[in-house]
């Protein structure tokens, strides 16, 4: 039941290299199971969007303080992305899957029973770190651009319907249940665990200092929208120290071979730009629909949800055909659609046009995450592949932080 055939065998460079060394042809996990352990992570950030005021009232907090229930999850996802890659690389997919599931479940229990915000935030961080690990495991087991595209498209689709799901769950049960939604992913772990390889991809000594420095850099970059000057200073210091560390240990947590790869750097930067553009439009378009088209909040919610779901469905197509199209055509299509989405929102206030632009932007970002990740890891040595996936996904997550930050800067100016 958990094994399926996805057509012709993928190119050698795209097969999952992090496999049990005792089995040259291990069973593949069905792409549906991989999507189901990865997608619920988005509920941790998206689902509380509409009902956050009710959560604030429930905890007896102001809305700005309660917003940390979402912020801490977003921070932990970004920071945990490269750490999950390191865990997979050094301890193997099975261990990473178990650790991530435990973090997710324990974090959810803490959120469910804790009455104080600081403890709840610790639980939310545990949830997010566990969810991030499950996403990383899914990506490493995917093996082909099409399966990666299925995962990223499902993630995008869940993010699109997340606010609506949160609203309905609150109406039917309680706002607290909304904070527990990411744990749904744990239900689908057993089919994946049966086929998760045990052997680590890289058995070299763990680079703890490199992991700490990269975590510090990622944290500083993600919190720049909230504390611009101190976070920027911390990011600069962390980047300098990390650069010096990489020079001293080129095979450490951030392998210098990846930084010297024009292909890896190029597609990672493009993924960051596409994600930044999408997340910026995600915050710009509701305002346009409200002020220029006169839409109500309910209409905006339905319109943006439908637009994003459509974009996530089409995103799967570009990832599925990416290898057959070739790297250059795919990059051209993604870059062109990303630019088109930005131009459409700049030149037209029509509701149909801006919602189409949102769908196009999501297509470029989510489709790009699946297709470009396959290209980014195509020539990477198997021992570095989990770390490469982690660093690539970190670039995408940074786009989620930089997009709203650019909007805030433009408004301030």
N, C-alpha and C positions, 0 to 999 in steps of 0.2 A: 504493500500500500504506500510505503514511503519512498519507493524507488520508481523513477520514471525515465523514459527516454525522451530526449528533447531533439530528436532528429539526428542528423549527421554529427559525428564527433567534432568538437570544436578544435580550432588550431592548437597545436601543442603548447604555444605560449600562453593560451587562455585556459588551459585545464587547471584544475585546482592542484597546485604543487604541494600544499601543506597536507600531505596525506601520510597515512601510516606506512612507514618504510618497509614493513613486512608484507605489504599488499600492493602490488604494482597497478592493480585495477580495482580500487575500492568502490563500493556502491555509492551512487549519488543520491543526495536527499532531494525530494521533489521540491521544485521551486515554490509551490504553494506554501509548504511548511516554513521555508525560509522567509517568505513574505510575512507570514503570520507571527513569527517571533520578533520580527523587526518593526513592523508598522505600528503596533500599539504604543511605541515610545513617543510618538507625536502627540498622543492624548495628554501626556504630562505637561506640554506647553500650550497646545491649542484648545483643549477642552475647557479650561477655566475661563477663557476669554470673556464670554458673555456673563457668566455667573460670579465673577470675581467680587462684585459688590456684596453679594449674599455671603460669600466666604468671609469677607471682612467683617460683616455684622456678626456672623457666627462665632468668630474668634474675638470679637470686641476690639477690632483694629480699624485704623484709618485705611482708606483704599491704597494710598501710596506705600504703606508698610505691608499690607496684604499682598501687594504686587510681587514681593519677594518670593511668594509661593511659586510664581512662574519664573522669575528671574533666576532663582537658584537652580531650577531644573535646566534652564537653557545654559547656564554657566557650566554645570556639571556635565552636560552632554558634550559641549565643546572641549572641555578639559579632559574628559574621559576618553575621547576619540583616539588620540595617539597612545594613551596608556593601554587601552584595550588591544591595540595593535601590538604593543610590546609584550603584553601578557600572552597573546596567541603565539607570538614568535618564540618566546622562551619556554612556555609551559604547554603549548599545544591547544588545539581547538576544544577537546573534551573538557580539559581543566577550565579553560576560559568560559565555556558554556555553563559549567556547574557554578563557578564563582559568580558569574553575572546573574544567574537565576537566584542564587542565595541573596545577593545584594538587592535584587528587585523585590523578592518576597519579604525579606526582613525590613527593608525600607518602607514597604507598603503597610506592614503591621505597625510599625512605629507611627506612621502618619494616621492610621486608623484609631490608635489608642491615646496618643499624646495630646494633652490639653494645652501645652505651652508652645508658642511659635518657634522659639529656638530649637526645641526638640523636633517639632514638625519639619523644620527646614533641614535638619540632619537626615530625617527619613526621606524627604523629597530628593535630597542629594543622592542617597543610596539608591532610590528608585531610578534616577536618571543615569547613574553610573552603571547599574545593572542593565538598563535598557540599551545603553550605548554598547556595552559588551555584546549583547545579543545581535545588534545591528552588525557589529564587526564580524562576529561569527558567521552570520548569514552571508555577508559579502565575500568572505574568504571561502565559503563553501559553494558559492554561486558558480564560479568557473567560466561562464560565458557572458558576453555583453548582454545577450537577450535576458538571461536570468537575473543579471544585475539590474537591468532595466525594469524587470517585473518587480523586483524588490523596491527600487527607488520610486517607481510609479505608484505602488501600493502605499508606500510611506507618504507620498505627496497627496494621494487620495484621502488617507486618514487625516492628514493635517487639514485638508480642505473641509471635511465634514466635522472636524473636531469641535468647533464652537457649537454647532447645531446639536451634536451628540451630548455635549456638556449641558446644554439648556434642557434637552429632553430628559436626561438622567436626573437632573435636579427637580424637574417638574414631577417625575414619576416616583423618585425616591428621596434623595437628599443631596445637598451640595457636597457633603463629605465623600460620597461615593464617587464623585467626579475626580477627586484627587487619587482615588484608588484604581482608576481605569488602566494604567500601564501594566498592572499585574496580570491582565488578560493574556499577555504574551507567554507567561509561564505555563499556561495550559497546553501550549503547542511545542514545548521543549522536548518531551519524551521521544517523539518520532525523529527529531534531529539528533538527539543524544545517542540513539542507537547506531548512527552511522558517522558520528564525529570522530575523526582520527585522533589518536592519543599522542603521537610523536610530535615533538616541537620542531619547528622549521629551522631554528637556530639554537644550538646548544652552547654558544659562547657565554662568557661571564656577563651578567646583567649590568648594564650601565646605569646605575642609580642616579649619579650626578646629572647625566644627560636627561634622564626622565624628569628630574626635579626642575631643571632649567627650562625644558620645553613646556612643562606644565605651568611654570611661572610666566613664561612668555605668552602662552595661550590665554591664561587667566587675565593678564594685563590687557591684552588686545580686546578681549571680549567685554571688559568692564569700561573701556574707554568712553562709550556713550553715556555712562553714568557718572564717572569721575574723570573728565578729559585730561586735565594736566597731570595729576599724580599718576594716573594709569599710563599715560604716554611716557612719562619719565621711567616708570618701572619697566615698561616694555622695552625701552631703549637699553636700559641696563641689562635686562635679561637677555636681549638679543646679542649684546656684546659678549657677555659671559658665555652664552651658548656657542657663539662663533669660535671663541678661544678654546672651548672644550672640544668642539668638533675637530679643530686643528690638531689637538693633542690626542684625540681618540677618534680617528676617522671611521672606524667600524662600530661605533657605539649606538646609542639609542636613535640618533639621527645620522644614518649612514651617509658619508660624504659622496658615495657613488650615486645616490639619488639626487643630491644637490648639483652634481656635475652632469646630470642627464638633461639635455635640452628638451627632450620629449616629455619627461616627467614634470619638469618645471613649467613647460609651456601649457600642457593640458591642465595642470593644477591651478595655474593662474587664470586660465580661461574659466574653469569651474568656479573659482572665487568671484570673478567678474559677473558671470551669469547669475550666481546666487545673490550677489549684492544687488544687481538690477531687479531681480524678482522680488526680494524682500523689501526693497524700497517701494516698488509699485504696489505691493501688498498693503502698505500704509498710505500711499498717495491716493489710490483709486477710490476707496470709500469716501474720502473728503471730496473728491471731484463729483462723485455721484450724488452726494448730499447737497453741495453748494451750487453746482452748475446744472445738474439734472433734476434736482428737487426730489430725490428718492427718500423714502422713509428708511429707518434703521432696519426694519424687517425685510424690506425689499432689497436693501444693500446686502444683507446677510444671505438671502437666497440667491441673488444674482452672482455674488462673488463665489459662493459655494459651487454653483453649477458651472461657472467658468473654470474654476480650479479642477474640478473633477474631470471636465472635458480635456483640459490640458494634461492632466496626469495620465489619462487613457492614451492620448496621442504620444505622450513621452515614451511609452513602452515601445512604440513602433520604431522610433529612431534608434533606440538601444538594441532592438532585436535585429535590425538590418545593418548595424554600424560596421561590422567586420566585412560584410559583403560590399558595402559602399566604399570603404577605404577611409583612412584617417583624414586626408585632406578634404574630401567632399563633406565629411561629417563636421569637421571643424568649421568649414565655410557656412554650412547650413545653420549650425548652432550660433555662430557669431552673428550671422545675418538676421536670424530671428530675434536674437537678444536685442540688437540695435533697432529692429523694426518695432518691437514692443515699446521701447523707450520713446521712439519718434511718434508713434500713434498717440500716446498719452500727452505728448507735448503739443501736438498740432490740432487735436480734436477733443471737444468736451462731450461728444455723443456717448450716451450710455453704452450702446452696442459696440462702439469702437473701443472704449476703454476696457470693457469686459473682455472683448476679443484680445486686446493687448495683454491683459492679465493671463489669459489662457496661453497665449504665445510665450510669455515670459516663463510661465511654469513649465511649459513644454521644453524650452531651452535649458532651464535649470535642472529639472528632474531627469529629462532625457540625457542631458550632458553629464550628470552625475554617473549614470549607468554606463553610457558609451565611453566617456573620457576616462573613467576608472579602468575600463578594460584596456584602453590604449596605454594608460600610465603604467600598468603592471605587465604589459605585453613582453617587455624585454628585461624585466627585473628578475634577478636570481631568486629561486624559490625560497631561500632562507630569508630574504629581505621583503618578500611579498606582503606578509601581514603588516609590517611597519609601513610599507609603501601605501597600502590601503588606508591605514590610520592617518598618515600625513595628508594624503589626498582628501580624505573626508574632513580633516581639520580645516583645510582651505575652504571647503564648501560651508562648514559651520561658521567660519569667520564671516562669510558673506551674509549670514543671517544676522550677525551683529552689526556689520558695517552698513547694511542697507538702511535700517532705521536711523543710524547715526548720521548718514549723509543727509537724510530728510531733515533731521533736527538742525543740522548746520545750515541748510539752505533757508529754513524758516527763521533762524536766528539772524542771518545776514540780511 
